[in-house]
Amino acid sequence: MSALFDGMENRPFIPTEYVVRLARTPWERAGYHALRREVFCSEQQIFTQDDRDTIDEVAIPIIAACCMAGMADRVVGAVRIHEGEPGVWRGSRLAVHADHRKLGRIGGELIRMAVSTAHGLGAMQFLAQVQEQNVLFFRRLHWKSLGVITLHGLPHHDMEADLSRYPAHGLDQTWLLRPQPRNRQVA
Ligand SMILES: CC(C)(COP(=O)(O)OP(=O)(O)OC[C@H]1O[C@@H](n2cnc3c(N)ncnc32)[C@H](O)[C@@H]1OP(=O)(O)O)[C@@H](O)C(=O)NCCC(=O)NCCS
């Protein structure tokens, strides 16, 4: 087996490519909401039947989709951004399908797309309420904690992105991701 697939033997399916972009078409938006329900209702049980709220009326949805034969085929990653107050943007509902985590840097790239898109729309500050188990993940992506809060009965950190690490870009950005081999050295 090639080095590309080391440590991935038990995965049911390994796409060779993902696309990250704003969700525009009806199937992309339907997949975006289905994934959120799967992660936040079924898996984490933070919400019961649906996790939609009033922020969805104004938020910009962003997706990662896995590709089959070069075409986006299924939504496996999601995040949304919105301007909470002038110049202050927020990201929320970051989710990657369980079968696609720690594989193609989907979570990290969704965050990059979210913050850089907001930066391009004039964000002066970008914030998120981050579940405690993900704080280290965000710190590695140049976020800092502003303090601990309780949300939905669970510990979270209010966190802020270092905008200087997220160059502004336009709404038509599209990125292709390919699963990379993880060659870690143990010290
Ligand atoms: C958190 C989440 C979005 C991460 O997505 P992902 O696609 O697995 O993340 P990536 O592949 O981009 O991870 C990049 C790196 O961070 C690491 N990482 C991922 N999740 C991590 C975590 N919670 N803590 C520390 N490191 C983490 C990965 O191992 C990887 O490291 P490597 O480059 O050394 O291999 C995903 O686990 C998820 O959807 N969880 C359930 C929902 C959730 O918790 N949402 C966030 C609410 S704040």
Ligand as a Chemical Component Dictionary entry (heavy atoms), coordinates in Angstrom:
data_LIG
# 
_chem_comp.id                   LIG 
_chem_comp.type                 NON-POLYMER 
_chem_comp.pdbx_formal_charge   0 
_chem_comp.three_letter_code    LIG 
# 
loop_
_chem_comp_atom.comp_id 
_chem_comp_atom.atom_id 
_chem_comp_atom.alt_atom_id 
_chem_comp_atom.type_symbol 
_chem_comp_atom.charge 
_chem_comp_atom.model_Cartn_x 
_chem_comp_atom.model_Cartn_y 
_chem_comp_atom.model_Cartn_z 
_chem_comp_atom.pdbx_ordinal 
LIG C1  C1  C 0 -13.175 19.884 14.805 1  
LIG C2  C2  C 0 -13.290 19.358 13.382 2  
LIG C3  C3  C 0 -14.050 20.359 12.536 3  
LIG C4  C4  C 0 -11.854 19.175 12.805 4  
LIG O1  O1  O 0 -11.977 18.822 11.426 5  
LIG P1  P1  P 0 -10.812 17.963 10.669 6  
LIG O2  O2  O 0 -11.165 17.967 9.224  7  
LIG O3  O3  O 0 -10.640 16.644 11.323 8  
LIG O4  O4  O 0 -9.541  18.831 10.956 9  
LIG P2  P2  P 0 -8.189  18.881 10.092 10 
LIG O5  O5  O 0 -8.031  17.602 9.319  11 
LIG O6  O6  O 0 -8.182  20.159 9.329  12 
LIG O7  O7  O 0 -7.103  18.948 11.254 13 
LIG C5  C5  C 0 -5.870  19.592 11.032 14 
LIG C6  C6  C 0 -4.912  19.176 12.122 15 
LIG O8  O8  O 0 -5.495  19.460 13.412 16 
LIG C7  C7  C 0 -5.601  18.242 14.165 17 
LIG N1  N1  N 0 -6.855  18.274 14.891 18 
LIG C8  C8  C 0 -8.117  18.032 14.399 19 
LIG N2  N2  N 0 -9.024  18.148 15.384 20 
LIG C9  C9  C 0 -8.317  18.469 16.511 21 
LIG C10 C10 C 0 -8.696  18.749 17.868 22 
LIG N3  N3  N 0 -9.970  18.731 18.269 23 
LIG N4  N4  N 0 -7.709  19.051 18.753 24 
LIG C11 C11 C 0 -6.417  19.093 18.382 25 
LIG N5  N5  N 0 -5.994  18.857 17.107 26 
LIG C12 C12 C 0 -6.946  18.546 16.197 27 
LIG C13 C13 C 0 -5.571  17.136 13.139 28 
LIG O9  O9  O 0 -5.083  15.933 13.697 29 
LIG C14 C14 C 0 -4.616  17.689 12.118 30 
LIG O10 O10 O 0 -3.284  17.552 12.608 31 
LIG P3  P3  P 0 -2.080  17.080 11.638 32 
LIG O11 O11 O 0 -1.972  18.165 10.603 33 
LIG O12 O12 O 0 -0.908  17.012 12.550 34 
LIG O13 O13 O 0 -2.509  15.772 11.072 35 
LIG C15 C15 C 0 -13.981 17.965 13.350 36 
LIG O14 O14 O 0 -13.323 17.107 14.266 37 
LIG C16 C16 C 0 -15.490 17.988 13.700 38 
LIG O15 O15 O 0 -16.333 18.252 12.835 39 
LIG N6  N6  N 0 -15.842 17.682 14.959 40 
LIG C17 C17 C 0 -17.251 17.573 15.369 41 
LIG C18 C18 C 0 -17.962 18.916 15.382 42 
LIG C19 C19 C 0 -17.201 19.974 16.140 43 
LIG O16 O16 O 0 -16.590 19.717 17.169 44 
LIG N7  N7  N 0 -17.257 21.204 15.598 45 
LIG C20 C20 C 0 -16.521 22.325 16.110 46 
LIG C21 C21 C 0 -17.305 23.048 17.133 47 
LIG S1  S1  S 0 -16.288 24.335 17.878 48 
# 
loop_
_chem_comp_bond.comp_id 
_chem_comp_bond.atom_id_1 
_chem_comp_bond.atom_id_2 
_chem_comp_bond.value_order 
_chem_comp_bond.pdbx_ordinal 
LIG C1  C2  SING 1  
LIG C2  C3  SING 2  
LIG C2  C4  SING 3  
LIG C2  C15 SING 4  
LIG C4  O1  SING 5  
LIG O1  P1  SING 6  
LIG P1  O2  DOUB 7  
LIG P1  O3  SING 8  
LIG P1  O4  SING 9  
LIG O4  P2  SING 10 
LIG P2  O5  DOUB 11 
LIG P2  O6  SING 12 
LIG P2  O7  SING 13 
LIG O7  C5  SING 14 
LIG C5  C6  SING 15 
LIG C6  O8  SING 16 
LIG C6  C14 SING 17 
LIG O8  C7  SING 18 
LIG C7  N1  SING 19 
LIG C7  C13 SING 20 
LIG N1  C8  SING 21 
LIG N1  C12 SING 22 
LIG C8  N2  DOUB 23 
LIG N2  C9  SING 24 
LIG C9  C10 SING 25 
LIG C9  C12 DOUB 26 
LIG C10 N3  SING 27 
LIG C10 N4  DOUB 28 
LIG N4  C11 SING 29 
LIG C11 N5  DOUB 30 
LIG N5  C12 SING 31 
LIG C13 O9  SING 32 
LIG C13 C14 SING 33 
LIG C14 O10 SING 34 
LIG O10 P3  SING 35 
LIG P3  O11 DOUB 36 
LIG P3  O12 SING 37 
LIG P3  O13 SING 38 
LIG C15 O14 SING 39 
LIG C15 C16 SING 40 
LIG C16 O15 DOUB 41 
LIG C16 N6  SING 42 
LIG N6  C17 SING 43 
LIG C17 C18 SING 44 
LIG C18 C19 SING 45 
LIG C19 O16 DOUB 46 
LIG C19 N7  SING 47 
LIG N7  C20 SING 48 
LIG C20 C21 SING 49 
LIG C21 S1  SING 50 
# 
